[in-house]
Amino acid sequence: MWLKAFKAAVITDDMQRISDLLKSVPQLNAADATEALFLLQEAKKRMLYLQNKTVDSMQQMKKNMNFLNATQRETHNSFDITS
């Protein structure tokens, strides 16, 4: 049961579910423990991929915001009677 749930969480990239399942790992036989180890390695790869993807997205958003801020006209907030 646990192994099937863990497998499903890895396949669907459900990091919260993986974390929850890792908090309650049952006693596993040798074959199931080996399979769980391989799944854990795959989960780590996927987590690192998602983490890198998030960092890339955040950097791109920062570049976009800097570009938009650089292209905006400067506005004056006060009443300018000299111009």
C-alpha positions, 0 to 999 in steps of 0.5 A: 500500500505505502509503496504504491502510494509512494510510486504514484506520488513520484510519478505525479511529482507530488512533492508534498505527498512524497514528504508526507509518505517519507515521514511514515515509512513502514518496515519493507522487505528487501525487494520493496526497500530496493524499489523504494530506494530507486523511487527516492532517487527519482524523486530527488532528480525530479525535485531538483529539476523543479527547483531549477525550473523555479529558479529560472522562472524567477530570474526571468520574471526579475529580468522582465520586471527590470525591463518594464521598469526601465522602459516606463516614463518617469512620472512626477508626483507633485504639482509642477507649475514651472513647466 
